[in-house]
Amino acid sequence: MSAPTVPLPVVLVTGLSGAGKLSILRILEDLGFETVDNPPLPSLEALAARAEAPLAIGVDARSRGFSAESVLNALAWLRTRPHLKPTLLFATASDDVLLRRYSETRRRHPLAQGSAIDEGIALERTLTAPLAEAADWLLDTSALPLPQLRARIEGLFGAHPLGITLTLVSFSYAHGLPPGADLVFDARFLKNPHYELSLRALSGLDPEVGNYIKQDPDFETYFNKIKDLVDFLLPRFVQEGKKYATICVGCTGGQHRSVYMIEKLSSYLSSQGWRAGITHREAAKFARASLTTAQPLKE
């Protein structure tokens, strides 16, 4: 396989035990990275050489053959590969915070099996000091709650800078709410194109239907209120670490008003820098209706 034109990110995640390395790996996995925790150090080069997607590798004192020198040697080799973009991220925290975390979880420190936890922390800090000094990113998690840690990692490595996957769904209330809906807006009070014979077989994808719906005197006010609410909520969703959000608009048949509003909302979100997928849940039904109406009746 030929090397990709865009270098693949390879993130070596290391640091002090208890500083959040596993949480960082999980966040990177949510961002689309393949993740491997604590492989034998001699296998790092082979893992990176075979990578076909962004790769995150956790390395710490538990790794077989661990030494700061061997990690730095592997990093130096990765940096000679033009198809890879390696980064060394080091997670750290204060001694007091690490002690408290180990006390709360009642876990053993990997380097303190036969001694006090603070001695294990001190030993690990000494062993990993060269990695902390060489790190591209030194991340102190002492006072960093998980949502803020997620935001930091997404800001550094997120393929989508906004860090959330949006799905827009139109639907018919007659068939129930879409599962997993986060926001639901009701379009049933708007003028219904179903009662116009020339529009009945069409859908909200057709400009004639959109022009009819926009004539409702309350449409613009309602749509502006939806935009205001979405503008307010989506950044908060991202801030709190929400990875997926589903925004739904329903009407009676799921064919006209809801479809048009979802398409219009998609255009607005795109203009604001958001990316969203669209699902018209009742599309098969109104596609069949359109096809049937377009065919002459047989006697």
LUMGUMAR-505792 format. One record per residue: residue in one letter; x, y, z negated of N, C-alpha, C in turn. Coordinates in steps of 0.2 Angstrom, whole numbers, plus 5000, padded with zeros to 4 digits. Atoms other than C-alpha are relative to their C-alpha. Layout:
<nodes>
aXYZXYZXYZ/...
</nodes>
This chain:
<nodes>
m500449945000500050005000500450065000/s499649944999500750175005499950044994/a500049955006501050304991499550055001/p500549954998499550424989500450075000/t499749934999499850604994500050044994/v500049965007499350674977500349954995/p499750045005500450614963499549974995/l500550025005499550504951500350024993/p499849985007499550564933500249944996/v499850065004500450444921500250044993/v500049975007500250504902500349954995/l499850045006501350424889499850044994/v500349975006500450454873500449974994/t499650035006501550434857499950054995/g500149965006501750514840500049964994/l500150035007501450474822499449964999/s500650045002500350344816499550034996/g500549965004498750414810499950075003/a500049934997498950574821499450005005/g500550004995497550524833500249975007/k499850034993498450424847499449965003/l500550044997497050304849499450045002/s500549964997495750444850500250035006/i499849964994496750534863499949955006/l500050054995496850364873499249995002/r500750014998494950344872499750065004/i500249944996494650524878500350005007/l499750014993495850494893499649955004/e500450064996494850334897499350035002/d500649964998493250444897500150045006/l499849964994494150554910500249965006/g499950044994494450414921500749965000/f499450035000496150354916500049934998/e499950065002496650174915500450004994/t499649995006497350154897500249934998/v499650065002498550024890500350024993/d499749985007499050034871500549954998/n499550045003500649974865500349945004/p499750064997501349864879500750004999/p499250005001503149804878500350055004/l499749944996504249944883500349985006/p499750024993505149844897499550005005/s500550014994503449834906499850075002/l500349934998503150024907500150015007/e499849984993504050044923499549965005/a500450044996503049894931499350035000/l500649975001501449964924499950065005/a500049944996501750134932500149995007/a499950014993502350064948499449975004/r500650034997500749964951499450055000/a500549965001499650104946499650035006/e500449974995498250154958499550054998/a500549955003497250274947500450034994/p499749975006497750394933500149954994/l499850055005498650294919500250044994/a499849985007498850324900500249944997/i499650055004500050224890500150024993/g499949985007500050224871500749964998/v499350025002501850204864500150024993/d499849985006502250204846500549954996/a499550055004503350114832499749935000/r500250075000502249964834500249965007/s499850034994502749934852500649965000/r499450045000503949794855500650035004/g499449974997505649854858500150074999/f500049935001505250024852500650044998/s499549955002506550164851499950065004/a500149944996506550344856500450005006/e499650004994507950314868499749965006/s500350044995507050174877499450045003/v500649964997505450284879500350065004/l499849944996506450434885500449975007/n499850034994507350314898499549985005/a500650024996505750254904499750065003/l500249934997505150434906500450035005/a499649974995506650484915499949965007/w500150044993506350334928499450025003/l500649984997504550384930500150075004/r499949934997505150564934500350005007/t499750014993506150494949499549975005/r500550024995504550424957499650055003/p500449944997503850554969499249995000/h500750015000502150464969499650014993/l500350005007501950484950500150074997/k500049945003501650634939500049994992/p500050025007502250584921500050064995/t500149955006501850684905500149964994/l499950035006502450644888499650054995/l500449965005501150694874500249974994/f499850025007501650684856499550034995/a500549985006500250684842500450004994/t499749995007500850744825499550034995/a500449985005500050794809500450014994/s499649995006500650854792500049944996/d500050055004501150734779499449994995/d500650015005499750774767499449985004/v500650034996498450744781500149935002/l499950074999499250584786499849954994/l500150045006499250524768499249994999/r500850005002497350574766499749955005/r500450044996496850484782500249934999/y499950075002497750324777499649984993/s500450025006496950334760499349995001/e500750004999495250364767499849935004/t500250064996495350214780500349944996/r499750065003496350104768500449955004/r499650044996497450044782500750014998/r499350005001499250004781500450045005/h499649964995500550114789500549945003/p499650054996501550004802500750004997/l499350005003503250054794500050004993/a500050005007502750044776499749944997/q500350065003502249864774500249984993/g499750025007503349834759500250064996/s499849945004503450014753499450055000/a500549955001502450174749499950035007/i500249974993501450254764500550065001/d499649944998502450414762500749995002/e499450024997504050324765500049985007/g500150024993503350244781499950065004/i500149944996502850414787500650045001/a499349965000504550494783500449965005/l499550044996505450344792499750015008/e500349994993504250364808500250075002/r499949944998504450544808500850015003/t499350004998506350524809500149965007/l499950044994506250384822499750035007/t500349974994505150484834500250075001/a499849934999505950654832500350025007/p499849984993506850644849499450015005/l500650004995505150614857499650064999/a500349935001504350764848500450065003/e499649944997505750874854500050005008/a500050014993505650804872499350015003/a500750004998503750814873499850055005/d500349954996502850904887499550044996/w500549975004501450934875500049974993/l500050025007501550934856499450024997/l500749995003499850914848499949994993/d500050015007499650944830499250004998/t500750025002497950864824499850014993/s500149995007498050914806499350034999/a500749975001496551034807499650005007/l500350014993495850974824499449955000/p500550045000494150904823499949965007/l500050044994493750764836499750045006/p500249964994492650884847500550055003/q499549954997494051014848500649965003/l499550044997495350874851499849985007/r500350024994494250814865500150065005/a500049944996494150994872500750015002/r499349994999496051004871500349955006/i499850054996496350844880499750015007/e500349994993495050884894500350065003/g499749944997495851054896500749985003/l499350014998497550974899500049955006/f500050064995497050814909499449995004/g500650024997495250824914500050015008/a500049994993494950794933499550065001/h500549954999493350904931500150054994/p499849955005493851064921499450014995/l500649995005492051074914499949944996/g500050055005492150904907499449964999/i500750035001490350844909499749985007/t500350024994489450744922499250025000/l500749985000487750814927499649965005/t500550044996486250724934499350045000/l500749974999484650814941499549955002/v500550054998483050714942499450035001/s500749985000481350754949499649934999/f500450065001479950634944499350024999/s500750005000478150604943499849984992/y500250025007477350614925499549945000/a500450065000476150474931500449944999/h499550065001477650354930500450014994/g499650005006478350414914500650055000/l499449965000479850514909500649965002/p499450044998481550464916500449984994/p499650015006482650374903500650045000/g499449965002484050464895499950085002/a500149934999483250634899500350054994/d499849965006484150774889499650075000/l500449944999483150924896499449985005/v500650024995481350904904499650075001/f500449944999480451044912499449985004/d500650024997478651034918499850055005/a500249964994478151104935499350005002/r500750014998476351054935499550065000/f500449945000475651224932500150045006/l499949964994476351294948499549985006/k500450024994475351294964500249945003/n499950074997475151124971499949995007/p500150014993475551094989499649945002/h500450054999474650934988499350015003/y500649984998473051024991500050045007/e499949974994473651105007500149945005/l499950064995473350975021500650005004/s499450004995474751035032500649994996/l499450015004475951015017500049934996/r500150065004475250855009500649955001/a499550054998476450735018500750025000/l499349975001477950845016500249994993/s499850005007479050855001500450074999/g499649945003480050984991500650015004/l499449994996481450955003499950045007/d500249964994480451045017499950074999/p500049935002480651235018499350025000/e500749975001478751255021499749994993/v500250015007478451175004500350054995/g499649955004479751284996499750075000/n500249934999479051445003499350004997/y500750005003477251394997500150004992/i500050005007477851354979500350074998/k499749935002478851524978499550055000/q500549955000477251614982499650004993/d500350005007476651564964500250064996/p499749945004476751724954500449994994/d499650025006477451634939500749965002/f499550054998478751534949500750044998/e499349975000480251664949500150014992/t499949995007479951704930500249934997/y499850075002479951514926500749985001/f499350024998481451474936500650044997/n499549965003482451614929500149984992/k499950035007482051554911500449945000/i499650064999482651384916500750015001/k499349994999484251454922500350034994/d499849985006484451554906500249954995/l499950055005484251404895500649955002/v499450054998485451294906500650044999/d499449965001486751434906500250004992/f499850005007486651434887500249944997/l499950065003486651254884500649965002/l499550044997487851174896500750014997/p499349995004489451264888500049974993/r500050035007488851204871500049925001/f499950074999488651024878500749985000/v499350014999490451034884500450014993/q499649985006491051114868499949944994/e500150055005490250974857500349935003/g499750074998491050834868499549965004/k500450044997489550784877500249985007/k499750024993490050684893499550005006/y500650014995488350664902499450044998/a500649965002486850774903499549995006/t500550014995485250734913499450054999/i500549955000484050874917499549985005/c500650024996482350834924499550055001/v500549964998480950924932499449955002/g500550054998479250834933499450045003/c500649974998477650874942499549945001/t500550055000476050774946500249935004/g499850064996476650664960500849995001/g499350014999478550694960500250015007/q499950004993478450744978500250075002/h499949934997478350934980500450054995/r499749955005478651054965500649984997/s499450025004479850954955500649995005/v499550014995480850904971500350075002/y499849944998480951084976500450044995/m499749975005481451144959500749974998/i499350045001482851014957500550025005/e499649984994483551064974500350074999/k499849935001483551244969500450014994/l499550005006484351214952500649975002/s499450024998485651114960500450055004/s499649954996486151254972500250064995/y499849955005486151374957500649984996/l499550035004487251264946500750005004/s499450004996488451244961500350075001/s499749934999488651434963500350024993/q499749995007489151434944500649964999/g499550045001490451304946499949934997/w500250075002489551154940499949955006/r500150054995489450994950499449954997/a500650045003487850884948499849955006/g500350044996487150734956499250005000/i500749994999485350734962499649935001/t500450064999484050594960499250025001/h500749984999482250614967499749934999/r500250075002481450464958499449975004/e500650034997479850454968500250015008/a499949984993480750484985499749945005/a500350054996480250314992499350005001/k500750004999478450344989499850065005/f500249954995478350514998500349995006/a499750014993479550455012499549965004/r500550054997478250315015499450045002/a500649964999476850445014500150045006/s499949964994477650555027500049965006/l500050044994477950415039499349985002/t500750034998476150345038499650065003/t500449944997475450525041500250025007/a499849984993476550555056499849955005/q500250054995475950395064499250015002/p500750004999474250395074499749944998/l500550055002472850295067499849955005/k500350054995472450135076499349984999/e500750025001470650095080500049935000/
</nodes>
